[in-house]
């Protein structure tokens, strides 16, 4: 559950920003988010489903002056859900499925906004 992941070259990454409603704490959404992630892993984590791995990050408030150009917007409290898939089509099919939609709608009760954008892998490497 908390071990390292291996991402094969050629996979796609979906970056989902989940902005929490005012007054909602991360602890308020942990169960709903955990259930949603568990459904993705257990239901779509096979060759047909296409799910490879995922990660969840909470915004900690730091913004890199060294890695940013231009103005950095003041960010609301949010969570980033990063998932890796064999293909974008498999991602979309999983998220259109009623099993996923049920769990995602429970998370939405705590959110003011969500958006999910996709990326195709161009490079990967590790320290030598």
N, C-alpha and C positions, 0 to 999 in steps of 0.2 A: 504494500500500500504506500509506503514512503520510500521505496527503493529507487535506484537510478533507472532511467528509461533510455532506450536506444531508438533513435529515429532513422529509418532507412532513407537513403537519398531518393528523391523523386516524390516523396510524400507531400501533402499539402498541410498547411497550418491555418487553423481558424482562431482568430483573436476576438474574444467576446468581452466587452466591457459592460459590467453590470453596476449601474449607479443606484445606490441605495436611497430610499426616501429619507427626508429629514427626520431625525429621531430614531432611525433604524440602525442598530448596531450589528457588527459582523456576527456576534453571537446569536442574534435573532434569525439569521439566514443560514447558519451552519447546517442545521438538520435538512432543510429543503435543498440546499446545494449538494450536500453529501448524498442524499437520496437520488437526485438527478444524475450526479456523476456516477454513482453505482449502477444505475440503470443503463447508462451509456456503455460503461465498461463490460457489464455482464450480458447485455442484449445485443450490442453491435460490435463487440470485440472479437470478431472472427473474420475469416476471409470474405464472406458475403457481406458482412456489416461494414467492414473497412476501418473501424476504429483501431488506432495503434496505441496511443497513450495520451495522457493529459496532465495538466498542472493547473493549480489555482493559486493566485497571488492576491494579496491585499495591498492596496495603495498605502505606502508608509509616509508619504508627504515629502520625500526628498526628490528634487529635480536637479539633474546634473548641469552645472554651468559649463563644464568642459565638453559635454556631449550635445548641448542644445544650441541652436542658432535661432535668433529672434526671440520674441516674447513667449514665455511659458505661461499658459493660462492657470489660474488658480483652480485646482481640481476639487471636485466634490468627493466625498467618501465613496469609494468604489472598489470592486473586485475585478480582476482579470482572470478569465478562464481561457486557457490555451489548450487546444486539442489538435492532435495530429491524426490524419486520415490517409488512407490509400488514394482516395480521390474526392474531389468536391461533390460529385454526384452521390457518392455513398453517404457523405455527411448530410446532404440535403434530404435523402431518403430517410435517414434515421430521424431527423428532426421533424419530418412530416408524419412520422408514425405516432399513433395515439398513445402508446406507452411513454414515449419521450414527452409528448405535449402535456400529458397529465402532470408529470413531475416539473416541467419547466413552468407551467402556469402557477404552481404552488410557489415557486421562487419569485415570479413576477408580482405577487402580492406585496412584496417588500421593496420593489424597485420603482424608481421614477423614470428610468430609461435604460434600455439595453441596445447594443448594436454589436454585430458580429461581422468582421471583415476577414477575407481569406487571402492567403499568400501561397505562392508556389516556391518551393525551395530552389535557391540558386547556388548555394555553397554551404558546406559545413566542414568543420574541422575541430581538432582539439589541440591542447598544448602538447608540445613535443619535449 
